[in-house]
Amino acid sequence: MYFRVLGEITNVETIAHGSGIRELVRLRRRYGRGRWRKRKGTAQVEQAGGVVRVAELHWYEATGVGPREFKIKRYLD
């Protein structure tokens, strides 16, 4: 699903880090080594049809690599 994050992501929390991330091997192979963390937060997103909604997002992030692979987990509105 295509979407675009509008504005700032708020209520950011770390869900898992290091070996607690199930996808760690794949992330390191694709993006390189780093201190990987799985994070979550809320933000307004614009969907492909132009609809704007508030959603809970999950993504992976590492120092020196930045945020990768955003996913919408649920809509909050």
C-alpha positions in Angstrom: 0.0 0.0 0.0 1.3 3.4 -0.9 1.2 6.2 1.6 3.1 9.4 2.6 3.8 10.6 6.1 2.6 14.1 6.6 4.2 16.2 9.3 6.0 14.9 12.3 5.8 11.4 13.9 4.8 11.7 17.6 4.7 9.3 20.6 7.8 7.5 19.3 8.7 4.4 21.3 11.2 1.6 20.8 9.5 -1.8 20.5 12.6 -4.0 20.1 16.3 -3.7 19.6 19.3 -5.9 18.7 18.6 -9.6 18.7 14.9 -8.9 19.7 14.2 -8.0 16.1 13.1 -11.0 14.1 14.2 -9.4 10.8 17.7 -8.5 11.9 19.6 -10.7 9.5 17.6 -9.4 6.5 18.0 -5.8 7.6 21.8 -6.1 8.0 22.1 -7.8 4.6 20.0 -5.2 2.8 21.0 -2.0 4.6 24.2 -2.8 6.4 25.3 -3.2 10.0 24.1 -0.8 12.6 22.4 -0.5 15.9 19.0 -1.6 14.7 15.8 -0.8 16.5 12.1 -1.4 15.7 10.1 1.7 16.5 6.5 2.9 16.6 4.7 6.2 16.6 1.7 8.1 15.3 1.4 10.4 12.4 -1.0 11.7 9.8 -0.6 9.8 6.5 -1.9 10.5 3.1 -3.1 7.4 1.2 -2.9 6.8 -2.5 -6.4 8.2 -3.1 -5.6 11.4 -1.3 -7.4 10.4 2.0 -5.7 11.7 5.1 -5.9 9.6 8.3 -4.1 9.3 11.6 -2.3 6.0 11.8 0.1 4.0 14.1 3.3 3.4 12.2 6.0 0.8 12.7 9.5 1.0 11.1 13.1 0.0 11.5 15.8 2.5 12.3 19.6 2.3 12.7 22.3 4.8 13.5 23.9 5.9 10.3 21.3 4.3 8.2 18.1 6.1 9.2 14.5 5.0 9.2 13.5 2.2 6.8 10.4 0.2 5.8 7.4 2.1 7.3 4.2 0.1 7.8 0.7 1.2 8.8 -0.3 -1.1 11.7 -3.7 0.5 12.4 -5.8 3.6 11.9 -6.5 5.7 15.0 -9.4 7.9 13.7 
